Structure formats: C-alpha cells, structure tokens
Amino acid sequence: MNIAIIGAGYVGLPLAISFSKINKVVCFDINKNRINSLIKGIDINNQHTKKEIQKKKLVFSSKIEDIKDKDYYLVTVPTPIDQFKKPNLSMLIKASLLVGKVMKKKSTIVFESTTYPGCTENICIPNLEKTSRLKFLNDFNVAYSPERVNPGDNINTLKTITKIIGANDAKTLRNVKKLYHQ
C-alpha cells in the first residue's frame, strides 16, 4: 500500500513511523522547516528518535507531487478552537482540497483530525469532490478515526490505545481496520 500522511505533527508523525514499518509512506507537511528537521532525523517535539524517524520506507516532503496517486491519505491536521470554542476548520478544508488534487480513483481518505459529527460528510467530502472531480462512493472512499494521541503522554501511545474507526461502507471499514492493524 502507498500511504500519504497529511500533517507531520504529534498525530501524523507517529502514524507515519508506524505504517512505514511495512508500507511506503510519504509524510507531507506545508511547514518546510518541520520537514527539513525531520529529514535530518530531528523531531522538535522530542517524541521520536532519529532512528525511528529515518526509515527506508518513510519519506518527508512538502512537495505536492510526492503525494500524488496514493492508495490511502490520512489527514491529521490541527483543528484548534477559537475564543468562542468553535473549531477552526481552515486547515482541514485546505487539506481536503489538497488531497482532492492528488488522489486517484479508488483512494481511501481517512480523517484523523478532531471534528464534530457531520463535518466529514458536509465539509470534507464536498471539498474532495470539488478538486478531484471524482464522486464519493463511486470513485473514492472515506473513513474517520478520531485522533487519540496525547502529546507528551508516553503511556497511552499509538501502540497502546484502542483505535476507533468508522467508514462509508463495510468493505472500506475492513480495509482501514487492516491498515491500522499492521
């Protein structure tokens, strides 16, 4: 499987490291400084070692062409809340539009960003369709797995937490479950 992780933060980086044990993974971020640090094996968040970061099957990039035509896209961008406790979805919208530009038919997009019920269906999917010119259910699938990583928590890690997954159909759910169980 070819996988692209969109967002190299505290959610995306552990996923990229984990999935790269078996699969080719491109960890993409628009923050070029973050990508350059990771290429050098430096995690400024001090959560991962140089050895964990520098794997053969793991590539870090801020170039859009490097994430073209992947089987899976995992969107792990932040959705901070504002002073009124409303989520700022601008990064999620930008990520959805970006993935729409590079995804192929039969790609599966997994959203791991924290959102509210209906956000995937009402905001993310229409933006994927808009830039991809593909149709949801006919041409691509979507899953959701809420991020459960706690920054700085070395006990409840990606390896020890229970992942929750939802998908648009049973087949997509099985495939995404298989992906996370590798």
Helices and strands as residue ranges (DSSP letters): E 2-6, H 12-19, E 24-28, H 32-39, H 50-53, E 58-61, G 64-67, E 72-75, H 90-102, E 108-111, H 119-119, I 120-124, H 125-132, E 141-144, E 166-167, H 170-180
